[in-house]
Amino acid sequence: MIKGQRYAFIRPDAAVLGPRFKFAKHGQSGAELSEMLPHLAKVVDEVAILKAVHTDQFNHAPAQIFFNTGFGQPGRPSIGSWVTYGLGCETKDLPAFVVMSTGSGISGGSANWSSGFLPTVYTGTRFRNQGDPILNVSAPGGFDKEAEQDTLDLVRDLNKSRLAAVGDPEIATRTAAYEMAFRLQTAAPELTDLKKEPRQVLDQYGADPEKPSFARACLLARRMVQRGVRFVTIYHEGWDAHSDVTGNLKNNCGATDRASAALVSDLKRLGMLDSTLVVWGGEFGRTPMVESNPLLGRSLGRDHHPQAFTIWMAGGGVKPGVTHGQTDDLGFHPAEGGVHVHDVQATILHCLGFDHEKLTYRHAGRDFRLTDVFGKVIKDVVA
């Protein structure tokens, strides 16, 4: 079964580990979900589930970078960069592409939201969980707005002169960054102040207005989209259940299920779901075999599994209440409807109005695209 395949830690003689939780069918669609996802079950008829996704990478950093950029090594533009390159920006007061993290870290790091060889103006902007959303965005004490504007004007003029002299596009990016930082001094605090959100909305997400969490990030994402942000990525790392897969899933599903479902229903309540695409998933799945390694202190866990995993999508351009694909009886390989990460990327771009084969950028003598040289739109899940 695993001959010729690569895994991070699993032993060749590992036994199969059965499901740790009960599953049941939900909604008119009859989609089958784990008992760890009770809130997703309430909105399951709004989502499309892909049950047989596979990837080329079997370790976290390269798999994350591959899912985000279409390539397993740093240096290519991220999907958020491609989208903002293609669609532009709807707001002058906030970045077009925002990144948040609510888990234990991000293995692939900033390569996941880098603009790669695209102009750096398309790079994602990282928002922090506490304090100022962006470091140094607040004006220093004793420095009034007039003095700050004069300084900004002087820096802009100097950069403009240098840009005219050398033509380096990074100078234009730097100018835009200074101007954006100035506008963010007003826009960012207003954006991240959740105290004016109705109590029922905060309760729906399970969000504390002042406490960093995945729930707070989801509510912030909705507020960003309302204000014209094009692309928002939320990372919640910590699903690496090499040991105690039961406890890991209880913790992580408990932290993410409620807010994920709330985001879908809240967008629908506001009339935004049809024009907003929500994508939920990871860089790969977990093996049906058990991982138990006494030397590493591991027991009843699962290893990285690139051959088959599940993601779901909802909103703009997606057909609701659809389940696409299935695995074999062990959840090991796709049995039908298998889709590659590049197919998922092609489908996301399609839902956002792009032909993934035509959204290209010439670099190093050839045209590059997010889906590299292959990928097909998953027609069964698009409206």
VOBA-1610 file (N, C-alpha, C; in pm, whole numbers, padded with zeros to 5 digits, always signed):
BEGIN
Met+00081-00121+00000Met+00000+00000+00000Met+00085+00126+00000Ile+00197+00123+00075Ile+00280+00243+00083Ile+00412+00225+00008Lys+00425+00118-00069Lys+00548+00094-00142Lys+00575+00207-00242Gly+00697+00258-00239Gly+00736+00362-00333Gly+00682+00500-00299Gln+00618+00516-00183Gln+00563+00645-00144Gln+00641+00700-00026Arg+00643+00832-00014Arg+00724+00897+00087Arg+00635+00957+00196Tyr+00675+00935+00321Tyr+00605+00992+00435Tyr+00709+01049+00530Ala+00663+01135+00620Ala+00757+01201+00710Ala+00807+01106+00819Phe+00716+01031+00882Phe+00757+00953+00999Phe+00697+00812+01006Ile+00597+00780+00924Ile+00523+00656+00941Ile+00612+00534+00918Arg+00587+00428+00995Arg+00661+00304+00979Arg+00595+00217+00872Pro+00673+00140+00797Pro+00615+00055+00691Pro+00514-00047+00743Asp+00527-00088+00870Asp+00437-00189+00924Asp+00326-00128+01010Ala+00300+00003+00994Ala+00201+00069+01077Ala+00061+00012+01053Ala-00012-00008+01160Ala-00149-00059+01152Ala-00246+00054+01121Val-00362+00017+01069Val-00466+00115+01041Val-00530+00158+01173Leu-00555+00288+01187Leu-00623+00344+01304Leu-00762+00390+01262Gly-00863+00330+01320Gly-01000+00363+01282Gly-01041+00503+01323Pro-01156+00549+01276Pro-01204+00684+01310Pro-01215+00701+01462Arg-01178+00820+01509Arg-01184+00849+01652Arg-01317+00911+01692Phe-01397+00953+01592Phe-01523+01022+01621Phe-01634+00965+01534Lys-01756+00993+01573Lys-01871+00949+01497Lys-01896+01042+01379Phe-01952+00986+01272Phe-01990+01064+01155Phe-02139+01049+01132Ala-02199+01154+01075Ala-02342+01150+01043Ala-02369+01240+00924Lys-02481+01214+00858Lys-02520+01296+00743Lys-02603+01416+00791His-02585+01528+00719His-02648+01652+00762His-02707+01727+00642Gly-02809+01808+00670Gly-02867+01896+00570Gly-02942+01820+00462Gln-02999+01898+00370Gln-03068+01836+00257Gln-02970+01766+00164Ser-02845+01811+00166Ser-02743+01750+00079Ser-02698+01614+00130Gly-02718+01588+00259Gly-02676+01461+00316Gly-02526+01448+00329Ala-02455+01561+00336Ala-02309+01556+00350Ala-02272+01493+00485Glu-02171+01407+00481Glu-02130+01334+00601Glu-02017+01407+00671Leu-02039+01442+00798Leu-01941+01519+00874Leu-01913+01454+01008Ser-01796+01484+01061Ser-01759+01437+01193Ser-01838+01512+01301Glu-01857+01445+01415Glu-01923+01510+01527Glu-01843+01626+01583Met-01716+01639+01542Met-01634+01751+01586Met-01666+01880+01510Leu-01758+01873+01412Leu-01792+01990+01331Leu-01942+02021+01339Pro-01995+02041+01459Pro-02139+02063+01472Pro-02188+02193+01409His-02104+02293+01408His-02145+02423+01350His-02139+02420+01198Leu-02036+02355+01142Leu-02031+02339+00998Leu-02152+02259+00949Ala-02197+02166+01030Ala-02314+02085+00993Ala-02438+02172+00969Lys-02447+02285+01039Lys-02563+02373+01026Lys-02563+02452+00895Val-02445+02468+00834Val-02437+02545+00708Val-02390+02457+00593Val-02394+02325+00611Val-02333+02235+00514Val-02399+02246+00376Asp-02524+02288+00371Asp-02591+02303+00242Asp-02544+02426+00166Glu-02460+02507+00229Glu-02403+02625+00163Glu-02265+02597+00105Val-02208+02480+00137Val-02068+02457+00100Val-02056+02344-00002Ala-01943+02345-00073Ala-01904+02236-00163Ala-01783+02168-00101Ile-01790+02036-00089Ile-01683+01959-00023Ile-01605+01882-00127Leu-01473+01895-00124Leu-01383+01818-00210Leu-01316+01713-00124Lys-01348+01585-00146Lys-01304+01480-00056Lys-01185+01399-00105Ala-01129+01435-00220Ala-01019+01354-00272Ala-00912+01444-00334Val-00868+01543-00256Val-00762+01633-00301Val-00627+01567-00277His-00533+01585-00368His-00398+01532-00345His-00295+01636-00385Thr-00176+01623-00327Thr-00070+01720-00346Thr+00061+01649-00376Asp+00161+01726-00418Asp+00292+01669-00451Asp+00388+01669-00333Gln+00352+01735-00223Gln+00445+01756-00113Gln+00399+01683+00012Phe+00495+01637+00095Phe+00456+01560+00213Phe+00509+01618+00343Asn+00571+01736+00338Asn+00612+01805+00460Asn+00553+01946+00463His+00538+02001+00582His+00456+02121+00600His+00499+02241+00516Ala+00624+02284+00532Ala+00665+02407+00463Ala+00649+02397+00311Pro+00706+02295+00246Pro+00688+02288+00101Pro+00543+02268+00059Ala+00464+02195+00140Ala+00324+02173+00105Ala+00242+02301+00118Gln+00271+02379+00221Gln+00203+02508+00237Gln+00239+02602+00123Ile+00367+02608+00092Ile+00412+02696-00017Ile+00353+02649-00149Phe+00344+02518-00169Phe+00287+02464-00292Phe+00140+02500-00304Phe+00065+02487-00195Phe-00077+02520-00200Phe-00098+02669-00228Asn-00011+02752-00172Asn-00028+02896-00186Asn+00031+02953-00314Thr+00135+02889-00368Thr+00206+02947-00483Thr+00212+02857-00605Gly+00173+02730-00591Gly+00180+02638-00703Gly+00318+02580-00726Phe+00410+02602-00632Phe+00547+02552-00645Phe+00597+02519-00505Gly+00678+02416-00491Gly+00718+02367-00360Gly+00833+02439-00295Gln+00888+02540-00361Gln+00999+02617-00305Gln+00965+02765-00308Pro+01023+02844-00217Pro+00995+02988-00216Pro+01039+03054-00346Gly+00971+03163-00381Gly+01013+03240-00498Gly+00903+03269-00598Arg+00791+03194-00590Arg+00680+03218-00682Arg+00576+03308-00614Pro+00494+03378-00693Pro+00389+03461-00635Pro+00281+03376-00568Ser+00230+03424-00457Ser+00120+03357-00388Ser-00011+03384-00460Ile-00112+03303-00428Ile-00240+03318-00493Ile-00302+03455-00462Gly-00283+03504-00339Gly-00333+03637-00307Gly-00266+03745-00391Ser-00138+03727-00420Ser-00066+03822-00505Ser-00117+03816-00649Trp-00140+03694-00698Trp-00195+03679-00834Trp-00331+03748-00844Val-00414+03729-00742Val-00549+03786-00747Val-00544+03938-00744Thr-00461+03995-00657Thr-00455+04141-00651Thr-00386+04198-00775Tyr-00293+04123-00832Tyr-00232+04163-00960Tyr-00338+04168-01069Gly-00429+04071-01068Gly-00530+04063-01173Gly-00649+04154-01151Leu-00689+04172-01024Leu-00810+04250-00995Leu-00784+04391-00947Gly-00663+04418-00899Gly-00637+04549-00843Gly-00695+04563-00704Cys-00703+04686-00655Cys-00746+04713-00518Cys-00871+04799-00518Glu-00963+04769-00427Glu-01087+04845-00416Glu-01081+04952-00308Thr-00979+04950-00226Thr-00969+05045-00117Thr-00831+05110-00115Lys-00828+05239-00081Lys-00701+05311-00069Lys-00654+05316+00076Asp-00742+05277+00169Asp-00711+05291+00310Asp-00660+05164+00375Leu-00676+05051+00307Leu-00631+04923+00361Leu-00556+04847+00252Pro-00469+04754+00291Pro-00400+04672+00191Pro-00500+04589+00111Ala-00465+04555-00010Ala-00552+04470-00092Ala-00547+04325-00048Phe-00437+04284+00016Phe-00411+04144+00050Phe-00359+04140+00193Val-00438+04080+00283Val-00404+04078+00426Val-00386+03934+00472Val-00291+03914+00562Val-00258+03782+00618Val-00268+03787+00769Met-00334+03688+00828Met-00340+03677+00975Met-00303+03535+01016Ser-00251+03520+01138Ser-00214+03390+01191Ser-00268+03378+01333Thr-00332+03265+01364Thr-00392+03248+01496Thr-00346+03120+01565Gly-00261+03043+01503Gly-00216+02917+01560Gly-00077+02928+01618Ser-00002+02819+01608Ser+00130+02812+01671Ser+00242+02859+01581Gly+00211+02902+01460Gly+00313+02948+01367Gly+00277+02908+01225Ile+00365+02943+01131Ile+00342+02911+00990Ile+00471+02851+00935Ser+00469+02721+00908Ser+00592+02652+00868Ser+00654+02713+00743Gly+00571+02747+00643Gly+00624+02800+00518Gly+00662+02946+00525Gly+00628+03013+00634Gly+00667+03152+00654Gly+00610+03247+00549Ser+00680+03356+00530Ser+00631+03463+00443Ser+00629+03423+00295Ala+00693+03312+00259Ala+00684+03265+00121Ala+00540+03234+00082Asn+00455+03209+00182Asn+00315+03178+00155Asn+00236+03299+00106Trp+00282+03417+00137Trp+00209+03537+00091Trp+00301+03634+00016Ser+00414+03584-00028Ser+00507+03666-00106Ser+00453+03692-00247Ser+00496+03804-00304Ser+00461+03833-00444Ser+00560+03771-00540Gly+00664+03703-00487Gly+00760+03636-00574Gly+00821+03733-00673Phe+00811+03699-00802Phe+00867+03785-00905Phe+00769+03892-00954Leu+00646+03892-00901Leu+00557+04004-00928Leu+00607+04127-00852Pro+00571+04246-00894Pro+00609+04364-00817Pro+00569+04349-00670Thr+00653+04397-00580Thr+00631+04373-00438Thr+00508+04444-00382Val+00451+04534-00458Val+00327+04599-00414Val+00215+04496-00397Tyr+00230+04377-00457Tyr+00128+04272-00448Tyr+00155+04172-00335Thr+00256+04197-00254Thr+00284+04110-00140Thr+00176+04127-00033Gly+00141+04017+00036Gly+00044+04025+00144Gly+00097+04105+00261Thr+00008+04173+00332Thr+00043+04251+00450Thr+00003+04173+00574Arg+00099+04144+00659Arg+00074+04066+00781Arg+00014+04154+00890Phe-00101+04114+00943Phe-00163+04181+01056Phe-00131+04102+01182Arg-00092+04172+01288Arg-00060+04107+01414Arg-00187+04081+01495Asn-00175+03990+01594Asn-00290+03954+01676Asn-00316+04053+01789Gln-00212+04122+01834Gln-00227+04214+01946Gln-00157+04346+01916Gly-00200+04451+01986Gly-00140+04582+01966Gly-00175+04637+01829Asp-00087+04724+01778Asp-00110+04777+01645Asp-00115+04662+01544Pro-00212+04661+01454Pro-00218+04554+01354Pro-00090+04539+01274Ile-00025+04654+01249Ile+00101+04654+01174Ile+00204+04729+01256Leu+00322+04673+01271Leu+00426+04736+01350Leu+00457+04877+01299Asn+00474+04969+01395Asn+00518+05106+01366Asn+00417+05186+01284Val+00290+05141+01280Val+00192+05216+01203Val+00147+05341+01279Ser+00158+05339+01413Ser+00118+05454+01492Ser+00228+05561+01489Ala+00185+05686+01486Ala+00281+05796+01488Ala+00349+05803+01625Pro+00478+05834+01629Pro+00546+05847+01758Pro+00492+05965+01837Gly+00505+05958+01968Gly+00458+06067+02053Gly+00526+06199+02021Gly+00449+06308+02029Gly+00504+06440+02005Gly+00522+06474+01858Phe+00466+06392+01770Phe+00481+06413+01626Phe+00343+06431+01568Asp+00302+06557+01543Asp+00164+06581+01501Asp+00143+06546+01354Lys+00014+06546+01314Lys-00022+06506+01178Lys+00041+06597+01072Glu+00050+06724+01101Glu+00106+06817+01001Glu+00253+06786+00976Ala+00329+06764+01084Ala+00471+06731+01067Ala+00487+06597+00997Glu+00399+06503+01029Glu+00406+06372+00966Glu+00376+06382+00817Gln+00276+06464+00780Gln+00243+06482+00639Gln+00357+06549+00565Asp+00422+06649+00627Asp+00537+06716+00564Asp+00650+06617+00539Thr+00674+06529+00637Thr+00780+06428+00622Thr+00746+06331+00509Leu+00621+06289+00506Leu+00577+06198+00402Leu+00591+06261+00264Asp+00554+06388+00252Asp+00565+06458+00124Asp+00710+06467+00078Leu+00799+06495+00174Leu+00941+06505+00139Leu+00995+06370+00092Val+00961+06263+00164Val+01007+06129+00125Val+00950+06092-00011Arg+00823+06127-00035Arg+00760+06097-00164Arg+00833+06169-00278Asp+00865+06295-00257Asp+00933+06373-00362Asp+01072+06316-00391Leu+01143+06277-00284Leu+01276+06219-00304Leu+01267+06086-00378Asn+01170+06003-00339Asn+01152+05875-00406Asn+01109+05895-00552Lys+01024+05994-00577Lys+00979+06022-00712Lys+01097+06064-00801Ser+01186+06146-00744Ser+01304+06189-00819Ser+01395+06070-00849Arg+01413+05983-00749Arg+01499+05868-00769Arg+01438+05770-00869Leu+01305+05753-00862Leu+01237+05663-00956Leu+01255+05711-01099Ala+01244+05841-01120Ala+01262+05896-01254Ala+01404+05875-01305Ala+01499+05873-01212Ala+01639+05860-01250Ala+01679+05716-01283Val+01628+05619-01205Val+01675+05481-01222Val+01565+05385-01267Gly+01438+05422-01252Gly+01329+05337-01300Gly+01308+05208-01222Asp+01356+05201-01098Asp+01341+05079-01017Asp+01199+05072-00963Pro+01119+04969-00999Pro+00981+04961-00952Pro+00969+04944-00801Glu+01077+04898-00735Glu+01073+04883-00590Glu+01061+05020-00521Ile+01106+05124-00588Ile+01092+05259-00531Ile+00944+05298-00527Ala+00871+05264-00633Ala+00727+05292-00635Ala+00656+05213-00525Thr+00700+05090-00503Thr+00642+05009-00395Thr+00668+05073-00261Arg+00789+05122-00241Arg+00824+05186-00113Arg+00740+05311-00091Thr+00720+05391-00196Thr+00637+05510-00186Thr+00495+05473-00146Ala+00440+05370-00212Ala+00305+05326-00182Ala+00294+05276-00039Ala+00400+05211+00010Ala+00398+05158+00147Ala+00394+05271+00249Tyr+00472+05377+00227Tyr+00470+05493+00317Tyr+00331+05556+00321Glu+00272+05573+00205Glu+00141+05637+00198Glu+00034+05549+00260Met+00043+05418+00237Met-00052+05326+00298Met-00040+05328+00450Ala+00084+05330+00500Ala+00104+05334+00645Ala+00039+05457+00707Phe+00048+05570+00639Phe-00014+05693+00688Phe-00166+05678+00696Arg-00225+05622+00592Arg-00371+05606+00591Arg-00416+05500+00693Leu-00330+05400+00716Leu-00365+05294+00810Leu-00374+05344+00954Gln-00311+05456+00984Gln-00318+05508+01119Gln-00463+05537+01160Thr-00546+05567+01062Thr-00688+05587+01089Thr-00769+05462+01059Ala-00741+05398+00945Ala-00823+05287+00899Ala-00805+05161+00983Ala-00681+05128+01022Ala-00655+05003+01093Ala-00719+05000+01232Pro-00706+05104+01314Pro-00773+05099+01445Pro-00924+05085+01433Glu-00984+05154+01337Glu-01129+05143+01319Glu-01166+05002+01275Leu-01085+04944+01189Leu-01112+04809+01140Leu-01108+04707+01253Thr-01008+04717+01339Thr-00985+04613+01439Thr-01061+04639+01570Asp-01135+04747+01579Asp-01216+04775+01698Asp-01350+04704+01683Leu-01364+04590+01750Leu-01484+04509+01737Leu-01590+04542+01842Lys-01564+04641+01925Lys-01657+04670+02034Lys-01793+04721+01983Lys-01797+04772+01862Lys-01922+04821+01807Lys-02002+04712+01735Glu-01942+04595+01721Glu-02016+04484+01661Glu-02128+04442+01757Pro-02247+04412+01707Pro-02356+04367+01794Pro-02317+04242+01872Arg-02366+04235+01995Arg-02332+04121+02080Arg-02369+03988+02016Gln-02483+03984+01944Gln-02523+03857+01884Gln-02426+03813+01775Val-02362+03909+01707Val-02263+03875+01606Val-02136+03820+01672Leu-02091+03886+01778Leu-01974+03837+01852Leu-02000+03697+01906Asp-02120+03675+01957Asp-02154+03543+02011Asp-02162+03439+01899Gln-02211+03482+01783Gln-02222+03390+01669Gln-02085+03336+01631Tyr-01984+03424+01628Tyr-01848+03382+01595Tyr-01777+03319+01714Gly-01822+03350+01835Gly-01750+03309+01954Gly-01627+03394+01975Ala-01637+03523+01939Ala-01521+03612+01940Ala-01522+03705+02060Asp-01410+03716+02127Asp-01385+03819+02227Asp-01325+03937+02153Pro-01383+04058+02165Pro-01333+04173+02088Pro-01186+04203+02108Glu-01131+04166+02224Glu-00993+04204+02256Glu-00897+04085+02265Lys-00949+03964+02256Lys-00863+03847+02273Lys-00832+03784+02137Pro-00703+03767+02105Pro-00666+03705+01977Pro-00722+03564+01966Ser-00780+03532+01853Ser-00835+03399+01831Ser-00868+03382+01684Phe-00894+03258+01644Phe-00938+03232+01508Phe-01074+03298+01485Ala-01159+03297+01586Ala-01291+03359+01575Ala-01279+03508+01546Arg-01193+03574+01620Arg-01172+03717+01599Arg-01119+03743+01458Ala-01028+03658+01412Ala-00972+03674+01277Ala-01080+03658+01170Cys-01171+03562+01188Cys-01279+03544+01091Cys-01369+03667+01085Leu-01402+03723+01201Leu-01485+03842+01203Leu-01411+03961+01141Leu-01281+03971+01168Leu-01201+04076+01105Leu-01198+04058+00953Ala-01189+03932+00908Ala-01187+03907+00764Ala-01315+03957+00699Arg-01429+03931+00763Arg-01556+03982+00710Arg-01555+04134+00704Arg-01505+04198+00808Arg-01499+04345+00811Arg-01405+04399+00704Met-01295+04328+00678Met-01201+04369+00574Met-01267+04364+00436Val-01337+04254+00410Val-01403+04239+00280Val-01507+04349+00261Gln-01578+04383+00367Gln-01675+04491+00360Gln-01609+04623+00323Arg-01484+04641+00361Arg-01412+04765+00339Arg-01325+04761+00214Gly-01339+04657+00133Gly-01273+04655+00004Gly-01144+04577-00006Val-01105+04506+00102Val-00986+04420+00092Val-01018+04305-00003Arg-00929+04280-00097Arg-00953+04179-00201Arg-00936+04036-00154Phe-00830+04013-00075Phe-00791+03875-00044Phe-00743+03868+00101Val-00798+03776+00177Val-00761+03758+00317Val-00724+03611+00339Thr-00610+03588+00401Thr-00569+03452+00437Thr-00554+03443+00588Ile-00615+03342+00648Ile-00601+03316+00791Ile-00531+03181+00807Tyr-00418+03181+00878Tyr-00347+03056+00906Tyr-00374+03016+01052His-00410+02889+01070His-00428+02837+01206His-00350+02706+01214Glu-00222+02719+01239Glu-00136+02600+01243Glu-00142+02533+01379Gly-00126+02401+01378Gly-00126+02324+01501Gly-00200+02192+01488Trp-00230+02152+01363Trp-00303+02028+01337Trp-00210+01909+01318Asp-00083+01924+01352Asp+00018+01822+01321Asp+00013+01709+01424Ala-00092+01625+01415Ala-00123+01528+01520Ala-00043+01400+01506His+00089+01408+01524His+00171+01286+01523His+00145+01202+01647Ser+00084+01263+01747Ser+00046+01191+01868Ser-00088+01248+01915Asp-00168+01162+01979Asp-00298+01204+02034Asp-00382+01279+01932Val-00415+01213+01823Val-00497+01276+01721Val-00634+01315+01776Thr-00684+01240+01874Thr-00814+01272+01932Thr-00812+01407+02003Gly-00714+01427+02089Gly-00703+01554+02161Gly-00674+01671+02068Asn-00590+01646+01967Asn-00556+01751+01872Asn-00679+01801+01799Leu-00761+01709+01750Leu-00881+01748+01675Leu-00984+01815+01764Lys-00997+01769+01886Lys-01090+01835+01978Lys-01050+01981+01998Asn-00922+02005+02018Asn-00875+02142+02042Asn-00891+02230+01919Asn-00845+02179+01804Asn-00844+02263+01684Asn-00983+02280+01622Cys-01063+02176+01623Cys-01201+02192+01575Cys-01279+02284+01669Gly-01251+02271+01799Gly-01316+02360+01895Gly-01281+02505+01873Ala-01159+02529+01825Ala-01114+02667+01803Ala-01160+02726+01671Thr-01196+02640+01573Thr-01220+02690+01438Thr-01360+02663+01382Asp-01428+02559+01429Asp-01554+02518+01365Asp-01662+02626+01375Arg-01682+02678+01492Arg-01789+02776+01514Arg-01771+02900+01428Ala-01651+02956+01432Ala-01626+03080+01358Ala-01628+03058+01207Ser-01582+02943+01161Ser-01582+02914+01018Ser-01725+02911+00965Ala-01813+02844+01038Ala-01954+02838+00999Ala-02019+02975+01011Ala-01982+03049+01116Ala-02038+03183+01135Ala-02001+03275+01021Leu-01879+03263+00970Leu-01837+03347+00858Leu-01926+03325+00738Val-01956+03198+00709Val-02042+03167+00595Val-02182+03225+00615Ser-02241+03199+00732Ser-02378+03245+00756Ser-02385+03397+00768Asp-02281+03458+00824Asp-02279+03605+00837Asp-02268+03672+00701Leu-02183+03619+00616Leu-02172+03672+00480Leu-02306+03660+00407Lys-02375+03549+00427Lys-02505+03532+00363Lys-02606+03632+00419Arg-02605+03652+00550Arg-02697+03747+00614Arg-02679+03888+00558Leu-02555+03924+00528Leu-02523+04058+00479Leu-02533+04069+00327Gly-02574+03961+00259Gly-02584+03964+00114Gly-02450+03965+00045Met-02346+03914+00113Met-02209+03918+00060Met-02159+03782+00014Leu-02230+03674+00047Leu-02176+03541+00020Leu-02164+03514-00130Asp-02258+03562-00208Asp-02254+03537-00352Asp-02132+03601-00418Ser-02078+03705-00357Ser-01964+03775-00416Ser-01834+03753-00338Thr-01837+03664-00239Thr-01719+03637-00158Thr-01693+03487-00157Leu-01574+03447-00195Leu-01537+03305-00197Leu-01465+03270-00067Val-01515+03168+00002Val-01453+03117+00124Val-01393+02980+00093Val-01266+02962+00126Val-01197+02834+00104Val-01136+02790+00237Trp-01162+02666+00278Trp-01115+02616+00407Trp-01044+02482+00384Gly-00919+02473+00429Gly-00847+02347+00413Gly-00704+02359+00460Gly-00631+02250+00448Gly-00491+02247+00487Gly-00402+02209+00371Glu-00273+02190+00400Glu-00177+02162+00295Glu-00174+02014+00257Phe-00220+01926+00347Phe-00237+01783+00319Phe-00323+01724+00430Gly-00346+01593+00426Gly-00428+01528+00527Gly-00344+01450+00626Arg-00406+01351+00690Arg-00337+01264+00785Arg-00361+01119+00744Thr-00264+01035+00771Thr-00271+00895+00727Thr-00381+00818+00798Pro-00438+00717+00729Pro-00530+00626+00798Pro-00454+00531+00891Met-00321+00521+00873Met-00241+00437+00961Met-00203+00514+01087Val-00180+00440+01195Val-00145+00501+01322Val+00005+00531+01326Glu+00040+00639+01393Glu+00180+00667+01421Glu+00202+00652+01571Ser+00289+00559+01607Ser+00326+00537+01746Ser+00476+00516+01751Asn+00546+00607+01811Asn+00692+00600+01817Asn+00737+00630+01960Pro+00767+00527+02039Pro+00807+00549+02178Pro+00932+00636+02192Leu+01023+00625+02094Leu+01146+00704+02102Leu+01118+00853+02094Leu+01011+00891+02021Leu+00973+01032+02009Leu+00858+01068+02102Gly+00817+00973+02185Gly+00708+00999+02277Gly+00573+01011+02210Arg+00554+00942+02098Arg+00431+00954+02021Arg+00346+00828+02032Ser+00214+00846+02038Ser+00122+00733+02037Ser-00014+00780+01987Leu-00083+00691+01918Leu-00218+00716+01866Leu-00227+00846+01786Gly-00127+00868+01701Gly-00128+00983+01612Gly-00140+00941+01468Arg-00126+01037+01379Arg-00129+01010+01235Arg-00019+01092+01168Asp+00035+01039+01058Asp+00143+01106+00986Asp+00086+01196+00875His+00175+01271+00810His+00136+01354+00695His+00086+01264+00582His-00019+01306+00516His-00078+01222+00411His-00113+01307+00289Pro-00027+01306+00186Pro-00052+01390+00068Pro-00146+01327-00035Gln-00177+01198-00023Gln-00251+01130-00129Gln-00400+01164-00133Ala-00460+01198-00020Ala-00603+01225-00020Ala-00639+01306+00104Phe-00698+01423+00083Phe-00747+01503+00195Phe-00866+01586+00148Thr-00930+01652+00243Thr-01055+01721+00215Thr-01043+01870+00238Ile-01104+01950+00151Ile-01122+02092+00175Ile-01267+02126+00141Trp-01313+02242+00186Trp-01445+02287+00145Trp-01441+02432+00100Met-01537+02467+00015Met-01547+02600-00042Met-01692+02645-00031Ala-01712+02775-00022Ala-01847+02829-00015Ala-01849+02968-00075Gly-01965+03008-00123Gly-01981+03145-00168Gly-01961+03165-00316Gly-01904+03280-00352Gly-01898+03328-00488Gly-01854+03225-00591Gly-01945+03188-00679Gly-01912+03099-00789Gly-01916+02952-00757Val-01945+02915-00630Val-01943+02774-00590Val-02086+02720-00583Lys-02103+02596-00629Lys-02232+02529-00622Lys-02252+02475-00480Pro-02354+02520-00409Pro-02371+02477-00270Pro-02427+02336-00258Gly-02397+02272-00146Gly-02454+02142-00116Gly-02400+02028-00199Val-02278+02043-00250Val-02219+01941-00337Val-02102+01874-00265Thr-02091+01742-00278Thr-01973+01670-00234Thr-01910+01605-00357His-01784+01638-00381His-01715+01590-00501His-01605+01492-00462Gly-01606+01375-00525Gly-01500+01278-00506Gly-01517+01193-00381Gln-01446+01083-00379Gln-01442+00997-00261Gln-01313+00916-00263Thr-01274+00867-00146Thr-01154+00787-00135Thr-01190+00639-00129Asp-01089+00556-00123Asp-01113+00414-00101Asp-01163+00392+00042Asp-01190+00268+00077Asp-01252+00239+00206Asp-01164+00278+00324Leu-01034+00288+00302Leu-00944+00324+00411Leu-00915+00475+00417Gly-00969+00549+00321Gly-00936+00691+00315Gly-00793+00715+00273Phe-00740+00621+00194Phe-00597+00625+00160Phe-00572+00693+00026His-00643+00650-00079His-00625+00705-00214His-00760+00749-00270Pro-00760+00846-00361Pro-00885+00880-00429Pro-00940+00759-00505Ala-01069+00733-00488Ala-01135+00626-00563Ala-01206+00682-00685Glu-01257+00804-00672Glu-01317+00874-00786Glu-01317+01024-00756Gly-01314+01102-00862Gly-01318+01247-00846Gly-01195+01305-00781Gly-01080+01240-00796Gly-00958+01295-00739Gly-00920+01427-00805Val-00876+01523-00726Val-00834+01653-00780Val-00700+01691-00721His-00619+01754-00803His-00486+01800-00762His-00496+01942-00707Val-00397+01981-00630Val-00392+02118-00578Val-00402+02220-00691His-00340+02192-00804His-00350+02286-00917His-00493+02296-00969Asp-00570+02188-00958Asp-00712+02195-00996Asp-00789+02285-00900Val-00756+02276-00771Val-00819+02364-00672Val-00784+02510-00701Gln-00658+02536-00731Gln-00616+02672-00762Gln-00687+02724-00888Ala-00697+02639-00989Ala-00765+02679-01112Ala-00911+02712-01084Thr-00973+02636-00995Thr-01114+02656-00961Thr-01132+02786-00883Ile-01042+02813-00789Ile-01049+02939-00714Ile-01039+03058-00809Leu-00943+03054-00900Leu-00927+03164-00996Leu-01051+03176-01084His-01107+03063-01126His-01227+03065-01209His-01342+03135-01135Cys-01360+03101-01007Cys-01467+03164-00928Cys-01446+03314-00913Leu-01322+03357-00920Leu-01290+03500-00907Leu-01286+03571-01042Gly-01321+03498-01149Gly-01333+03560-01280Gly-01214+03547-01371Phe-01119+03459-01337Phe-00998+03443-01417Phe-00998+03311-01495Asp-00932+03312-01607Asp-00890+03190-01675Asp-00748+03161-01627His-00731+03053-01554His-00601+03027-01491His-00488+03010-01592Glu-00520+02979-01716Glu-00416+02964-01817Glu-00375+03099-01877Lys-00459+03200-01857Lys-00431+03331-01916Lys-00381+03435-01816Leu-00397+03406-01687Leu-00344+03496-01585Leu-00195+03466-01570Thr-00113+03537-01646Thr+00030+03507-01653Thr+00115+03632-01629Tyr+00242+03607-01605Tyr+00340+03717-01589Tyr+00472+03670-01647Arg+00530+03751-01733Arg+00656+03712-01799Arg+00773+03740-01706His+00850+03635-01683His+00966+03643-01594His+01073+03547-01643Ala+01197+03592-01644Ala+01310+03507-01683Ala+01289+03443-01820Gly+01223+03515-01910Gly+01211+03469-02048Gly+01091+03382-02079Arg+01003+03358-01980Arg+00883+03280-02011Arg+00765+03329-01928Asp+00646+03290-01970Asp+00525+03327-01899Asp+00498+03226-01787Phe+00481+03278-01665Phe+00448+03195-01550Phe+00301+03213-01515Arg+00246+03111-01449Arg+00110+03121-01396Arg+00103+03044-01264Leu-00002+03067-01186Leu-00017+03002-01057Leu-00020+02851-01070Thr-00089+02800-01171Thr-00107+02655-01186Thr+00004+02589-01267Asp+00114+02661-01286Asp+00231+02608-01356Asp+00194+02565-01498Val+00195+02436-01530Val+00165+02395-01667Val+00044+02301-01675Phe-00029+02287-01565Phe-00148+02204-01573Phe-00251+02252-01469Gly-00356+02177-01450Gly-00466+02218-01363Gly-00593+02238-01444Lys-00705+02188-01392Lys-00834+02203-01458Lys-00938+02252-01358Val-01030+02334-01404Val-01139+02379-01320Val-01226+02258-01282Ile-01262+02247-01156Ile-01346+02137-01109Ile-01491+02177-01137Lys-01540+02139-01252Lys-01667+02189-01300Lys-01785+02146-01214Asp-01774+02033-01146Asp-01887+01984-01065Asp-01917+02074-00945Val-01821+02160-00906Val-01843+02241-00785Val-01861+02388-00818Val-01861+02427-00945Val-01882+02567-00979Val-02024+02585-01031Ala-02082+02697-00993Ala-02221+02725-01032Ala-02230+02759-01179
//
